[in-house]
Amino acid sequence: MRYTRPGSIQNAVREAYGAVGGLENASIDLGIGVSTLSYGTERSDHRPGGIGVNYLDSLGRIEPSAAAPIAKHFATLAGGVFQPVDLDGVTASDVYRIAKEFSDVLTKDAEAHSKSSIDPSDYTVKEAGEQLIELDELIAVAVSFRAALREKTEVAR
């Protein structure tokens, strides 16, 4: 497979292929040739835009994990983040999980601004990295909780 620049749509396409086990598997799943898919990861004046979005849509419908790299790519371009929702074990009464993760965020904040920090007035690189992990965990729990509540409202309709 061709080299792709990290952060490019071609790299997102490559990662989507990887999510289904590689170029050959994606080719089989979509019913098109390997060369057609490989060709789609390069920019070409003969075929501007790379692989057609319809192939990506089909691949994502066949194997949802293949849609994640594409979602991440466009979320980043839009200035956001992609947060998959895992509803395994989530209920509409999981507020305690949000409180626990928020407590972890507050703890990291207190540590970063304590006298034991190298820079109590700001986050150090290490502290910022640790806080990002805690924030990501809080976001994942909050989004899962939201999805569980949303699912309840749609069942009631």
N, C-alpha and C positions, 0 to 999 in steps of 0.2 A: 504494500500500500504506500502511496505517496507520503512524503513528509508534509506535515501541516503545521502552520504557525500556531502556537498556543493562543487561545482567545479568539481565533478566527472561526467563521461559520464552517469552514472546511474541517477544522479540528473538531467542532461539535458533531459534524456528520460522521467523522471517523470514530468518535467516542460512541455515537449511536450504533454504529456497526459493531463495535466491541461489546456493547450491552447485549447483543443477541448472539455473541460467540464468534464474531468476525465477519469479514466481507463475504465469505462463501455462504455462511448461514443466512445473512441478510439477503443475498442473491436468491437463495432457495425460497426463503419466506416470501419474497416479493415476486418471484417468478420472472426475474429478468437476469441478464447476464452479469457476471462478475466484472467484466470490463466496463459495462455501462455504469455500475455503481462506483468503481474505482475512478472512472473518468469524471464522475460527479464531484470528486474532492479537489479538483483543480479549477483554477480560473481559466477561462478560455475565451478568446475573442470570437471563436466560431460558435460558442454556446455560452453567452454571458449568464452569470448567476449561479453556475454550478448545478448540482443536482436539483431536480424539481421538487418543490415542497409537497407535491402529492405523494411522492415516494416516501418522504419522511413521515407524512401523516399515516400512510398505510403501515409503515414499519412500527410506528408508535401504537397503532391499534392492535397489531399482531402481538407485539411485546412492549407493554407500557414502559419498561425500564429503558427502552431505546429512546423514548421521548424526553427523558430527564436531561441529557446533555443539551438538547435543543432548547428546552425550557430554561435551563441555566444560562445558556448563551444569550437568549433574547431578554431574560430578566436583567442580566448584567448590562446589556446595551441600554435598557430602559432605566437604569439607575437603581434597580432593585435587587432582590435575591429570590431564588426559587427555593421554596420550602416544601418538600414532599410531605404528605399527610399519611401517617400510619395510625389506623384506627384499631389495631389489634390491642384488645384489653382496655380501650378507652371507653369511658361512660360519660353521660351528660352530668355527672356529679363529681367530676375530677378537679374541682377548684383547688383542692389541697395540693395537687401536683404543681399548679401554677404558683401557689404560695411558697412551696419548697424551693422551686427554681428561682423565684424572685429573691428569696432569702439568700440563696447562693450568690446572686448578683450583688446584693447589698454587702455581703461579707467580703467579696473581692474588692468592692469599692472602698470599704472601710480599711482593708489591708493596704490598698494602693495609696491611701491618703493618711496613713498612720506614720508615726515617727520612725518606725522600722523600715519604711520605704526609702529608696535612694532619692526619690523626688516626690515628697508628700503633696506637692501642689499640682501634680499631674500624674499621668500613667507612664511608667517606663514601658519599653517595648515588650518585655516579658509580662508585665502586669496587664498590658493591653491585650496580648495574646490570650492570657488566661481568662480575662473578662469576656473576650469574644466567644470563647468556648461556653462560658456560663450563659451568655446572652443567646447563643444559638440553641442551647438546651431549653431556655425559657420560651423562645419563639416556637420551637417544635412542639412543646407541650401546649402552648396557647393555641396554636393553629389546629392541633389535633382536637383540643377541647371545643374549639369553634366548629370544626367539622362535625363532631358528635352532636352538638346542639342543632346545627343546621339540618343534619339528617333527621333529627326528631321533628323539626318543623315541617319537613317535606313529607314525612310519614303521616302527619296529622292532616294533610291537605286532602 
